Amino acid sequence: MCITMPNERPDAQHFYEHEAITYDKRRWASCYGAKLDAIQRSIVRSLVGRCTGQTWLEVGVGTGRFTEELSDTGADVLGVDISLSMLKVARKRLTPYTSTRLLCSDASAIPLPDRSIEGAVSINVFSHLPKPYTVVIEIARVLRPHGVLVLNVPNLFSWFGPAALVVNWRNQSLGRQVYSHWYTLAETRSLLEGAGLTVRSLVGHVHVPTMLQHLLVADAIFWLDKHSRNAPLNKVAPVLFIKAEKVN
Ligand SMILES: C[S@@+](CC[C@H](N)C(=O)[O-])C[C@H]1O[C@@H](n2cnc3c(N)ncnc32)[C@H](O)[C@@H]1O
């Protein structure tokens, strides 16, 4: 498995270079974290569907959680990420998957030909992109006609709205020194449609923030999460998982 370096050093790259060693442990190792990990994986699996024998791309592969899911279903996966340290952790996790490739690359310059893949996933990444439009255009370029993109965004009009407004005002995550932006559903739709992608499914997820995981409130949040997959609660859930299709 080869890893090559990109030219640019955006803010998220700096943050995740330092976060890589503790990324999985901090987010997914606790009892609640493991539950969250399983929920996110199952939502992505349900939106991706059958992809055996297909070529998929993961944008912002991080430590490889979703490339592992895609590879388990029999897809050939290319994972790209701006952070070499995250890719090193991913490489370890993905050692058993010999056809999986990892590449250090900015999401706005994906090293693939036009119309060359059946699908792409990008999970927990769009909130960190100062220029999301250039990335959606780039993903749409490499998708075949009727190819799909499964992504998620933090939802501005949600239970966590007040905190989200502060994040958008500061352009920075709460408690973390990294660029962050919460999207409205309308903003996300227009971002996707501007790149020739049409929204096909919308699934809500109530993320339990790490700082709340040790409190009793976490159980209530999981209850709310369970009821947020479909309408009407999906539109006010703090995380929107979206499946979009390239129309031609
Ligand atoms: C929150 S992590 C998500 C990792 C993985 N998708 C997951 O959910 O576990 C965000 C990832 O996006 C990557 N990333 C941020 N901006 C990027 C960019 N412009 N191009 C490629 N990767 C980027 C970061 O390096 C980091 O690994």
The ligand as an SDF file (V2000), in Angstrom:
LIG
                    3D

 27 29  0  0  0  0  0  0  0  0999 V2000
  -13.1830   13.9530   11.6110 C   0  0  0  0  0  0  0  0  0  0  0  0
  -12.0120   13.1410   10.5970 S   0  0  0  0  0  0  0  0  0  0  0  0
  -13.0460   11.8900    9.8470 C   0  0  0  0  0  0  0  0  0  0  0  0
  -12.2870   10.6480    9.4950 C   0  0  0  0  0  0  0  0  0  0  0  0
  -13.1910    9.4800    9.0510 C   0  0  0  0  0  0  0  0  0  0  0  0
  -13.9430    9.8170    7.8670 N   0  0  0  0  0  0  0  0  0  0  0  0
  -14.0980    9.1070   10.1920 C   0  0  0  0  0  0  0  0  0  0  0  0
  -15.2840    9.4830   10.1720 O   0  0  0  0  0  0  0  0  0  0  0  0
  -13.6290    8.4490   11.1210 O   0  0  0  0  0  0  0  0  0  0  0  0
  -11.8080   14.2700    9.2510 C   0  0  0  0  0  0  0  0  0  0  0  0
  -10.7530   13.7960    8.2570 C   0  0  0  0  0  0  0  0  0  0  0  0
  -10.8160   14.6120    7.0770 O   0  0  0  0  0  0  0  0  0  0  0  0
   -9.4990   14.8950    6.6570 C   0  0  0  0  0  0  0  0  0  0  0  0
   -9.5320   16.1060    5.8430 N   0  0  0  0  0  0  0  0  0  0  0  0
   -9.8610   17.3630    6.2400 C   0  0  0  0  0  0  0  0  0  0  0  0
   -9.7490   18.2270    5.2200 N   0  0  0  0  0  0  0  0  0  0  0  0
   -9.3440   17.4990    4.1250 C   0  0  0  0  0  0  0  0  0  0  0  0
   -9.0530   17.8280    2.7770 C   0  0  0  0  0  0  0  0  0  0  0  0
   -9.1390   19.0750    2.3220 N   0  0  0  0  0  0  0  0  0  0  0  0
   -8.6760   16.8360    1.9490 N   0  0  0  0  0  0  0  0  0  0  0  0
   -8.5700   15.5530    2.3880 C   0  0  0  0  0  0  0  0  0  0  0  0
   -8.8230   15.1910    3.6680 N   0  0  0  0  0  0  0  0  0  0  0  0
   -9.2080   16.1580    4.5290 C   0  0  0  0  0  0  0  0  0  0  0  0
   -8.7300   15.0370    7.9590 C   0  0  0  0  0  0  0  0  0  0  0  0
   -7.3350   14.9200    7.7840 O   0  0  0  0  0  0  0  0  0  0  0  0
   -9.3370   13.9110    8.8010 C   0  0  0  0  0  0  0  0  0  0  0  0
   -8.6530   12.7000    8.6400 O   0  0  0  0  0  0  0  0  0  0  0  0
  1  2  1  0
  2  3  1  0
  2 10  1  0
  3  4  1  0
  4  5  1  0
  5  6  1  0
  5  7  1  0
  7  8  2  0
  7  9  1  0
 10 11  1  0
 11 12  1  0
 11 26  1  0
 12 13  1  0
 13 14  1  0
 13 24  1  0
 14 15  1  0
 14 23  1  0
 15 16  2  0
 16 17  1  0
 17 18  1  0
 17 23  2  0
 18 19  1  0
 18 20  2  0
 20 21  1  0
 21 22  2  0
 22 23  1  0
 24 25  1  0
 24 26  1  0
 26 27  1  0
M  CHG  2   2   1   9  -1
M  END
$$$$
